[in-house]
Amino acid sequence: MKSAKGFTLLEVLIAIVLFSLISLSSVKLLTAIIDSSDQGKAHSDRLNELQRAFLVMERDFIQMTRRSVRLNGDTPLKTFIHTNESTYSSNTHGIAFVRQGWKNPALLLPRSDVQAVSYQLEEDVLNRLHYVFVDAVIGEEPKVRPLISNVEKVDFEFFNGKQWVKNLPEEDLPMAVAIEIEIADMGLIRRQFLVPGVADPNAESDN
């Protein structure tokens, strides 16, 4: 009779150890791939968020118009752009103005085709606000649209035809507006938007 042949206990233990090592390596590799995919998706979503926000800003800034607004039925404000003393709230830093081109075909909706908008930083979120009517009335709440999250700081500059300045023009619009947004995970981002304004003849050239 032939003797029976099989694996020894040592061979079985070695096989188990090798299988465990291969499985552990596979799990680590799969986890790394999943984490990398999640990070890539999060980064892509973040870039899409910024791109959408800047498209909205560009649409508003290039259609800025020379119209003042009235708050809560008060007398019209003197300037066309307002910062630091935001149109809709005095507790947040932002910019506010009136834009044209708010689509209202054949004036079917009970509102104008101009729109008072405001960009405000509140609780680390840059929001876009607007009213249904260009002149706010007492008790009317603005429509709020969150644009960019994790924002640490927002600042604005204005181009008068020769240089970028912090001060707003008193009686007209600047030629361009720059917005600087400091984001926690992406650092400082600066975007510049053309505005249908005029150059200040008294401005000194910034060489």
C-alpha positions in Angstrom: 0.0 0.0 0.0 1.2 3.5 -0.9 1.6 5.9 2.0 -0.8 8.9 2.1 0.7 12.3 1.2 -0.5 15.9 2.3 0.6 19.2 3.7 2.4 19.4 6.9 1.3 21.8 9.7 4.2 24.1 9.0 3.3 24.4 5.3 -0.3 25.2 6.2 0.9 27.9 8.7 3.2 29.4 6.1 0.4 29.5 3.5 -1.9 31.2 6.0 0.7 33.8 6.8 1.3 34.5 3.1 -2.4 34.7 2.3 -2.8 37.2 5.3 0.0 39.4 4.1 -1.4 39.5 0.5 -4.9 40.3 1.8 -3.5 43.0 4.1 -1.6 44.6 1.2 -4.6 44.4 -1.0 -6.8 46.1 1.6 -4.3 48.9 2.1 -4.0 49.4 -1.6 -7.8 49.5 -2.0 -8.1 52.0 0.9 -5.5 54.2 -0.7 -7.3 54.2 -4.0 -10.6 55.0 -2.4 -9.1 57.8 -0.3 -7.4 59.2 -3.4 -10.7 59.1 -5.3 -12.5 60.8 -2.5 -9.9 63.6 -2.3 -10.0 64.0 -6.1 -13.8 64.3 -6.1 -13.7 66.8 -3.2 -11.1 68.9 -5.0 -13.1 68.7 -8.2 -16.3 69.7 -6.4 -14.4 72.6 -4.8 -13.2 73.9 -8.1 -16.7 73.6 -9.6 -18.0 75.6 -6.6 -15.5 78.4 -7.2 -16.1 78.4 -11.0 -19.9 78.7 -10.5 -19.4 81.5 -8.0 -17.1 83.5 -10.3 -19.4 83.1 -13.2 -22.3 84.5 -11.1 -20.1 87.4 -10.0 -19.0 88.1 -13.5 -22.6 88.2 -14.7 -23.5 90.7 -12.0 -20.4 93.0 -12.2 -20.4 93.4 -16.0 -24.0 94.5 -15.8 -23.6 97.0 -12.9 -25.6 100.1 -13.6 -25.8 103.7 -12.3 -28.7 103.4 -10.0 -29.0 104.1 -6.3 -31.2 102.2 -4.0 -33.5 103.0 -1.1 -33.4 100.9 2.1 -36.6 100.3 4.1 -38.3 103.2 2.3 -35.7 105.8 3.2 -34.2 108.4 0.8 -32.0 107.0 -2.0 -28.3 106.4 -1.2 -25.9 108.7 -2.8 -23.3 106.3 -4.3 -23.8 103.4 -6.7 -21.6 100.9 -4.9 -21.6 100.2 -1.2 -19.0 98.4 0.9 -18.4 97.9 4.6 -21.8 99.3 5.3 -23.5 96.5 3.4 -26.9 97.2 1.7 -28.6 94.4 3.5 -26.7 94.1 6.8 -24.3 96.3 8.8 -22.7 93.4 10.6 -20.9 91.7 7.6 -18.3 92.8 5.1 -19.4 92.9 1.5 -20.3 94.9 -1.6 -23.7 95.9 -2.9 -24.9 97.5 -6.1 -27.6 97.4 -8.8 -27.3 95.4 -12.0 -29.4 95.4 -15.1 -30.3 92.5 -17.4 -32.5 90.6 -14.9 -34.6 88.7 -17.4 -38.3 89.5 -17.3 -39.7 88.7 -20.8 -42.5 91.1 -21.8 -42.5 92.3 -18.1 -44.8 89.3 -17.3 -43.5 89.1 -13.7 -44.5 91.8 -11.2 -40.9 93.2 -10.9 -38.4 95.3 -12.7 -35.6 94.1 -15.0 -33.0 95.6 -12.7 -31.9 94.0 -9.5 -30.2 95.1 -6.3 -27.5 92.5 -5.3 -25.1 92.1 -2.5 -22.2 89.9 -1.8 -21.6 89.3 1.9 -19.3 87.2 4.1 -21.2 85.7 7.0 -20.1 82.8 9.1 -17.2 81.8 6.7 -19.6 81.7 3.7 -19.7 84.2 0.9 -23.4 84.7 0.0 -25.2 86.4 -2.8 -28.3 88.3 -1.7 -31.0 90.0 -3.7 -34.5 91.4 -3.3 -37.5 90.8 -5.6 -37.9 94.6 -5.8 -34.9 96.8 -6.4 -35.9 99.2 -3.6 -36.2 97.3 -0.4 -39.4 97.8 1.7 -39.8 97.4 5.4 -40.1 93.8 6.4 -39.0 92.3 3.1 -36.3 89.5 3.5 -33.6 89.1 0.9 -33.1 85.9 -1.1 -29.8 84.3 0.0 -27.7 82.1 -2.2 -24.5 80.5 -0.7 -21.6 80.7 -3.1 -18.3 79.8 -1.5 -17.7 78.1 1.8 -14.7 78.2 4.2 -13.9 81.8 3.3 -11.7 83.6 5.9 -11.5 87.1 4.3 -13.0 89.2 1.5 -11.6 92.5 0.2 -12.3 94.8 -2.7 -10.4 97.2 -4.9 -11.5 99.6 -7.7 -9.7 100.5 -10.9 -10.1 104.2 -11.8 -8.4 104.0 -15.1 -4.8 104.4 -13.9 -4.4 102.5 -10.7 -6.2 100.2 -8.2 -7.5 102.0 -5.2 -9.4 101.0 -2.0 -11.7 104.1 -2.0 -15.0 104.0 -3.9 -15.7 106.7 -6.6 -18.2 109.1 -5.2 -20.4 110.0 -8.2 -19.7 107.2 -10.8 -18.7 103.6 -11.3 -15.1 102.5 -11.6 -13.7 100.8 -14.7 -13.2 97.5 -12.9 -13.7 95.8 -9.6 -11.3 93.3 -8.0 -12.3 90.9 -5.3 -9.8 89.1 -3.2 -11.0 86.0 -1.4 -8.9 84.2 1.2 -10.0 80.5 1.4 -8.9 78.2 4.2 -7.9 75.3 1.9 -6.9 77.2 -1.3 -5.2 80.4 -0.1 -5.7 83.8 -1.7 -7.7 84.1 -4.9 -8.0 87.4 -6.8 -10.5 88.0 -9.7 -11.0 91.2 -11.6 -14.2 92.2 -13.4 -14.8 94.9 -15.9 -17.5 97.4 -15.0 -19.3 99.9 -17.3 -17.7 102.9 -15.5 -15.5 105.8 -16.5 -11.9 106.7 -15.6 -11.2 109.3 -13.0 -9.4 112.2 -14.7 -7.8 113.2 -11.4 -6.3 109.8 -10.7 -2.5 109.5 -10.5 -0.8 106.8 -12.6 0.5 103.8 -10.7 3.8 103.0 -12.4 
